[in-house]
Amino acid sequence: MQNSHRKQIRFRPPLDEGKIERRALLESLAQTRLRRLNLIVAPAGYGKTSLAAQWYARLAAAGTTVLWVSLDPDDNDQAGFLLALIEMLDTAMPDGAMESDRGSLSVATLLSVLVTRLERLPGPVALFLDDYHLTQTDANESALARLLARPELAHVKFVIVSRSTPHVPRSALRLADEFRQIGVAELAFSDHEAQALFGGREARLNGDELAELNRRAEGWAVALQMVRLLVDDDAADSKTILEAFNGRNEDMGRYLAEQAFSGLPEALRRLLMETACLPAISRDLVGAVCDWDTTTAFALLRDYALPVAVLDREGRWMRCHPVFNAYLREAAEEAGSASRDRLVRAARWFQKEGDLLSAVDHAFLAGSPSLAAEIIEAAGGWQRVYMTKRGGPGLFRRLADMADAVDLPRYPLTTLGLAVVSAKTGQLDAADHYMALARKTPHSADDAVAQALRVIGVLLALYADRWVSAAELAALEADLTRESVSALVHRGLSLNMLSYNFLIRSDLERAQHYGRLAMQTFRDGGAEFGAIHLYLHVGQAAYFDGDVATAEECYDNLIDEAVRLMGRGSDLDAMGDVMKAEALTARGDNAAAEARLAWALPHVERHDAWHDLLAAGFTAQQRVLRLDGDTIAAHAAMDRARAVARRRGFDRLTRLIDSERASLLIATGDIEEAIRFAEANGLGARLGGDGPANDLSLRLRGSVPALLWTRIHMQTGDLAQARALFSRLLTQQKQKPHVVRAIELDLLDIRLSLAEGRVAEAAARLSDLLLTQPLTDYRALVSLEGSAFSQSLTALARQADLPDLIRKRLEAVLADPGKAEVALAANASLPNALTEREQAVMRLVSQGLGNKEIGRRLSLSDNTVKFHLRNIFAKLNVTTRTAAVSAARQSGLIA
């Protein structure tokens, strides 16, 4: 039932019971087309929402897709505003309701989600944004301006209802005749409409008096409505009523509200006074907050023509007009009404009903951030960051503004939520502060609290790029066996953290295992965005384990799902392209990698990213530049990457960049500068034999001091020292290096053996390398050793008379990227040509489509597409999509 009353009243226009149809104005609007930007702007009481509701109904009847959202002050931050618009689209796109974790997304990602969903709605679409003035901030107006500026959203028409004019660029819209504004002049009631509003009440106000009344009220709808209420009072005098209209609208409104209120039955007056503090009321809510039987009084609301809006189709929820409500609040305050107590009761009632957001709203209205913290705590605390589609992080941002007034250690789960939201927005000092407060809780012995402290501690370590101890990971694994960690969000996050931390320890099997479990757990909980993040961990684990095909499949799935959910250009789309670029450069496909990096790497550098994303992008970029021979650009890229690392406080990334700069200096023959740089940046010779500094399992990418100094000693001719240092490095390792590192070590061993004149040992190592490792998928590691080294490998194979199979494999590795597999495919027999379905799949592969998009085009499941691709690869004797396309074209199997 969570947020049920919000859904009833937030995404539907109020019912227009008892309101006069603005027929002339509506017919005028119907005679012209709907513009991109339609403004209905006027002060309170002019019938803006009533007109909008009537226009909404007419457009819906004409077949236009119409959507409505009533905005509120909670939406005044940009994330809340975008989430409100996305939730509005859920009413037209039910599939969006499955994404329970979108409330935790960044603003940039939310904007991408919104644009993608708007693009997919068939046009024309009219979006009604009521009470826009409550959310009118520079950030929200910037978002609105960006939506209006996008040509692909030309079919989306905005109808904005506001007390103040939005500050969005309108010149271009005016020139294109895509702007319309309806103001006070258009909204003011005509004499004919005023007569229709009064119906049979002309006896007390004759035609001339009614016209004079409307002239003095300047067509102000709410004033006329309250006068209509006064006219029903036998004691009302038309002359007195007319004399009231000699001042400002505010004065008239206050006077009329007072007069209308004084003529009501006592029970109804009491009800209105005691509930004036509530944003909206229902029979059940009123019964919960008042200490007397309100049944009869509530029924009277329908018997009197009060300026009250019915907010839902069932007629359960309603609210007084702002002008009338302003008077009621003032009167309640003067009478000493216990407004705070009633707001607290309302908060408790909404909490009992399962409406967390409304409960917290009323707690804040009551001026009780402690009550808000208590309600959030009872609802799961930090888990609400991930579980709430709308406003999850917003709850904590609001609480953070008043955190000084809350005894946070009493609410550890809520305090952990403050830590998570702070970390996600880059406020790491604040995150550490809240974490420290949470650890001071008197409830630390509680299992649920202790387990939450562990998982959030590991999460914050990821954001701060801090190392997590083996004991902490063991405790996290142990927590998963306990029944108390049954909530899908807690379980999914724990599995996610385990996957990531085992990945950076090179424990690749466990990284993939926990990654896939986390992905399924998030999907079971409807957390789609959390699930697709796991492709990054699983893909990297596969890449470093020598399974490039699975890695690329993970990255393709990530990109496909990101595009489906958010469109092109989102954070997740960029992350997928960065990781895919690393795999592409490994096999030497630099052109494809460079195209992806051109937009994706700057994007992840600017937005939400962690160490391994930036490290992968940097590694891929360096490979492209070094293999292109552009040393100057490579150094410039290092400068930019180092600035990003320093800005984010990523020390590991800084060390990776420094080690790569030293490697580049060695590769280009600048040995003296390499030595000086290494000594000055924590990579000095004294660390060459240091075990922890050279633990390869803790460094997925980049070099270590022992490797750098092995190469330096080789360059300076000190081969004995090079061999001793290299051998010591190998014996120091506590676990087997991952595949990419093992290839690098084998290549260095071969180079060193050749320098030492140990040809037989070098040949044996080369044979083992070509037979046991997928070197064609990592041929860039050979290319980075330089062309002279490649020539020495060819000479070695010939000199040592290596078997034909070994030589052919070496030729494939040393050939230009793509040509090796195509050459093998050209020599392969094709007794079974591609089937019609396989040809259809290949045609779409050649267009650059991923598996999911191919499946949608051909009405195939994801697994069926993979099955066809495996058959195609086998028939063409290739292992990559690029090689398959080239081979199929050369063989004439596709055009």
Summary of the structure (lengths in Angstrom):
residues: 895
radius of gyration: 34.4
end to end distance: 56.3
largest distance: 118.3
contacts: 3053
relative contact order: 0.05
helix: 68%
strand: 4%
